[in-house]
Every structure is written in C-alpha cells, then in structure tokens.
Amino acid sequence: MKKVSARWVPEMLSDAQKANRADALASLLRLFNENPDNFISRFLTVDETWLHYFDPESKLQSMAWKRVSSPPPRKFCVVASAHKVMATVFWDAEGIVLIDSLEHDSTYVDSTMLI
C-alpha cells in the first residue's frame, strides 16, 4: 500500500459536459482546416476582473494644527475595498476592442455596452 494525495483539477465535468467540449473543439478544428490563415483573427476573447479602489487623503490634506503638549492626530487606514468596479476587456488578434466598466451595485442591464 502507498499513501497518495488526490490530484487537484479545476472542476469535475460530467460526461455530457465532456462531450459538449469535444464537439466544440471538433467544430473549431473543422473551421481551422477550412481557413487556417484567417482562423485566429476571427476570435474575440473576454476577461473580467474586480478592481478595488479608494481615494486616500494626501499627507497635506491630513495635516492639522496642534499644541506642542497635545498628542499628534490619528489617522486610520482606508479600507482598500471601499469601492469596486468590474472591468471587462474584449480583445482580438489585433488588440483591444472594448473596455467596459460596471459599478458594484449595478447589472449589465443598467449599463450601456456597445460593441
């Protein structure tokens, strides 16, 4: 007997999902064989990520007058996730096609997204 660890995989696919992926790849291979020179230029790729942002107070803005005998003012750290926006970038073989942003509490139905 030998003790082994399980192999990590990103997700477990059902037989139907595996068959669906195999069909999609077969159709892509068919398209490549029909027109290999123009194949890559027809792909559009998308990536989404949450961008966390905040507007910190500058050192000059946080300055305050104090007496020599009084303690210095305290300043607490700003939470970096005070605001966030979903950035969606679409690109193809020639470069970026569209960059779209979506505020945290809205949906794409609220957004005006044009390609």
DAZI-V571106 format. One record per helix or strand of 3 or more residues. SS is the DSSP state (~ for helix, > for strand). FROM is the first residue (numbers start at 1). LEN is the number of residues. If there is no record, write none. Layout:
ss: [SS;SS]
from: [FROM;FROM]
len: [LEN;LEN]
This chain:
ss: [~;~;>;>;>]
from: [15;40;45;83;95]
len: [20;3;9;10;9]
